[in-house]
């Protein structure tokens, strides 16, 4: 299991600032829910009422969210647990 943990640490350490920012925002603003964050960004993009004004790169952020959420699901981890290592 130690190798897997190190793999996750390495993955988080390799993330660009925009990705780590999304991890922090997900936990601080959306109680750790990728789905709530995704819905909020999509509503903003589509001109519907939204909760938080985040950043202007909505399409890029939605792709980042999909990639990060897929990594977490595939590996059964919460990347925020490794975020402090960065």
N, C-alpha and C positions, 0 to 999 in steps of 0.2 A: 504493500500500500504506500510506502514512502516514496516510491518512484512516481506514482500517480499524483501525490501531493506536490512533488517537485515539478511535475509537468504542469499542474495548474498554476503554481507560482510563476513558472517561466512564461506561461501564456499571459497571465495578468501583467507581468513585467514588460512584455512585448507590446502591450496595447498602447495605441496613441492616446494623447490627452483627451480627445473627443470621446473615445470609448470609456475611459475611466470616469469622465464627467457624467456620462449617462448612467453608469453604475451608481454613482453617488446620488444623482438626482432621483433615480428609481427608488432608492431606499429612503431618501429624505422626503420626497414629495408624494410618492405613490405606494408607500408601505411595502416596498419590495416587489411590486407587481409589474412585470413587463407588459402585461395585457392592458392595464389601466394607463400606462404611459403611452403605449401604442395608440390606444383609442383617443387619448387627448391630442396627440400629434396629428392623427388623421382628421380629427374634428377641426383642428386649427387649419390644416391644409385645405380642407373642404369648405372653409368659411362658416362652419357651425360654431356654436358656443364651445369654448374650451376653458380648461381650468387654469393652467399656468402658461404664461408667455415664456417659452424656453429659448430656443435659438432658431435662426433663420434657415438652417440646413435640414428641413424636415425630411425630405426624401432620403438624404444620406443617413440621417439619424434612424429612420425606420429600417434601413438596411443594416445598420450597426446593431440595433436592437434584435433583429432577426438572427444575426450571426452570434451575438452574445447569448441570447436565450437558447439557441440551438446547442451551443457549447455546454451550457449549464445542464440542459435536459439530457444530452448525450452522455455526459459524464457524472450526472447525479450530484452536482456541486452548486454552491452559491458563490459566485466569483467575488462577492464583497468580502468573504472570509479571507481572501488572498490579496485584497486591494491594499491593505496596510503595508504590505511588503514592497510596494512599488515606490 
